[in-house]
Amino acid sequence: EVQLVESGGGLVQPGGSLRLSCAASGFTFSSYEMNWVRQAPGKGLEWVSYISSSGSTIYYADSVKGRFTISRDNAKNSLYLQMNSLRAEDTAVYYCARDRSSGWFDFDYWGQGTLVTVSS
Amino acid sequence: NFMLTQPHSVSESPGKTVTISCTGSSGSIASNYVQWYQQRPGSAPTTVIYEDNQRPSGVPDRFSGSIDSSSNSASLTISGLKTEDEADYYCQSYDSSNHRVFGGGTKLTVL
């Protein structure tokens, strides 16, 4: 069974940093491209970042470019999101989501999410 | 920037059919596949349609997707509405930079 479990969320002050993790199991993690998607309270889904299976190709939404860094450790079956210079508008539930297949730009599995709250 | 626009909300009675639209801001929506996700309160999204009109296993055939090039729109149609279909629905595609793009979401009320 495919499982994605996020962790690392919490309360952080504006300007602070946080590192999210996503532990993957039930599939060959190193063969799949991965993403982070967020959802502000009461709002819609927003794609945040993508990383290829090898980690060689990375994309970011304009709203986080230069502040967030996506990475992965295929030996540990883990995906990460380093978030720096956090702002109130970064408050959201952050989901890790798997691309359905290489070259296909949609998601077939999602974690349950981890809440990040940016507030003083 | 490429955007997808959905109605904020739709409502319909049980047993009826409802269609949710998703309009692309530029280019041809038919150029890139569109997906549809269902999200119930407190849960992660799940796929109901991928590649414009394909249903994942386990999704009932009451759910269907289509593309209308003349209006540059994708549509999700749910027939034989059930109260369990009440949820938020999001369309999703991608832009020329391979960035994934979501529509703003549509709240479906089955009353």
Chai-1 contact restraints between the chains, C-beta under 6 A:
chainA,res_idxA,chainB,res_idxB,connection_type,confidence,min_distance_angstrom,max_distance_angstrom,comment,restraint_id
A,G44,B,G104,contact,1.0,0.0,6.0,A-B,restraint_1
A,G44,B,G105,contact,1.0,0.0,6.0,A-B,restraint_2
A,L45,B,Y90,contact,1.0,0.0,6.0,A-B,restraint_3
A,L45,B,F102,contact,1.0,0.0,6.0,A-B,restraint_4
A,W47,B,R100,contact,1.0,0.0,6.0,A-B,restraint_5
A,Y59,B,H99,contact,1.0,0.0,6.0,A-B,restraint_6
A,Y95,B,A44,contact,1.0,0.0,6.0,A-B,restraint_7
A,F105,B,Y94,contact,1.0,0.0,6.0,A-B,restraint_8
A,F105,B,R100,contact,1.0,0.0,6.0,A-B,restraint_9
A,D106,B,Q35,contact,1.0,0.0,6.0,A-B,restraint_10
A,D106,B,Y50,contact,1.0,0.0,6.0,A-B,restraint_11
A,W110,B,A44,contact,1.0,0.0,6.0,A-B,restraint_12
A,W110,B,P45,contact,1.0,0.0,6.0,A-B,restraint_13
A,Q112,B,A44,contact,1.0,0.0,6.0,A-B,restraint_14
